[in-house]
Amino acid sequence: MPASGYTYLCKFDVLERDTPRRFEVEGVPVSLVLVEDEVFAIHDVCSHSAVSLSEGEVDGCTVECWLHGSRFDLRSGKPLDPPASRPVPVYPVRIEDGCVYVDVARRGEG
């Protein structure tokens, strides 16, 4: 069992590479993205237009908002393209015993 504050989201093997998957953790929308062998957790709402980032395309360590094309770095939440100018929170992820856990209380931004 991971350290306190972490919430179980899913089994690691249900994640598909480069395909965002939406979850809700304690009322917080989170998008999990598997890139290579690393799982990232990013707030699932674009800071520009309040649409779901989990519906966007993944390219390397970025996810693109499907509505206006802003890309966000999955590691930092920083916007890489306009029109978004504010970062979105990212959350720490732990993988233990084939399970994915996220801590939404310890968010980071940009």
C-alpha positions in Angstrom: 0.0 0.0 0.0 1.4 3.4 -0.9 2.0 6.3 1.4 -1.0 8.1 2.8 -2.6 10.6 0.5 -2.4 8.3 -2.5 -5.7 7.0 -4.0 -5.9 3.9 -6.1 -7.1 4.6 -9.6 -6.6 1.5 -11.7 -4.4 -1.5 -12.6 -1.3 -0.5 -14.6 -2.1 -3.0 -17.3 -5.4 -1.3 -18.3 -3.6 1.8 -19.4 -2.9 2.1 -23.1 0.3 3.9 -24.3 -0.3 7.5 -25.4 -4.0 7.3 -24.7 -5.3 9.6 -21.9 -7.8 8.1 -19.5 -10.0 10.2 -17.3 -10.6 9.5 -13.6 -12.2 11.5 -10.8 -10.3 11.5 -7.5 -11.9 13.2 -4.5 -13.9 15.4 -6.8 -10.8 16.3 -8.9 -10.8 15.4 -12.6 -7.5 13.7 -13.5 -6.1 12.4 -16.8 -3.7 9.5 -16.6 -1.3 9.1 -19.5 1.1 6.2 -20.1 4.2 7.4 -22.1 6.8 4.7 -22.7 6.9 3.1 -19.2 6.0 6.2 -17.2 2.6 7.2 -16.0 1.7 10.9 -15.7 -1.3 12.4 -13.9 -2.4 15.9 -15.1 -5.5 17.9 -14.2 -8.1 17.0 -16.8 -9.3 20.5 -17.6 -7.6 22.8 -20.0 -6.7 26.1 -18.4 -7.9 28.1 -21.4 -11.3 26.7 -22.2 -12.3 24.3 -19.5 -12.6 21.2 -21.7 -11.3 17.7 -21.0 -7.6 17.1 -21.8 -8.2 13.4 -21.8 -10.0 13.8 -25.1 -6.9 15.2 -26.7 -3.9 13.7 -28.5 -0.7 12.7 -26.8 2.7 13.3 -28.5 5.7 12.4 -26.5 5.3 14.0 -23.0 2.6 16.4 -24.2 -1.1 16.3 -24.4 -3.0 18.6 -26.8 -6.3 20.2 -26.0 -8.8 19.1 -28.7 -10.6 22.4 -28.8 -8.0 25.1 -29.6 -4.8 23.1 -29.9 -2.9 24.2 -26.8 -0.3 21.6 -25.8 0.6 20.9 -22.1 3.8 19.3 -20.8 2.7 16.2 -18.9 5.6 16.5 -16.5 5.1 20.1 -15.4 1.6 21.1 -16.6 3.1 24.1 -18.5 1.4 25.3 -21.6 3.6 25.0 -24.7 1.3 26.7 -27.2 -1.3 29.5 -27.2 -4.0 30.2 -26.6 -3.4 28.6 -23.1 -1.1 30.7 -21.0 -1.6 29.2 -17.5 -0.3 25.8 -16.4 -2.6 23.0 -15.2 -1.8 21.0 -12.0 0.1 17.8 -12.2 0.0 15.1 -9.5 2.5 12.6 -8.2 2.0 9.0 -9.3 3.1 5.8 -7.6 2.9 2.3 -9.1 3.0 -0.5 -6.6 2.1 -4.2 -7.1 0.7 -3.4 -10.6 -1.6 -0.7 -9.3 -1.6 3.0 -10.1 -2.1 5.5 -7.2 -2.3 9.3 -7.4 -2.0 12.0 -4.7 -4.3 15.0 -5.7 -3.5 16.8 -2.5 0.2 17.3 -3.6 -0.3 19.0 -6.9 2.4 20.9 -8.7 2.1 23.6 -11.3 4.6 24.8 -13.9 
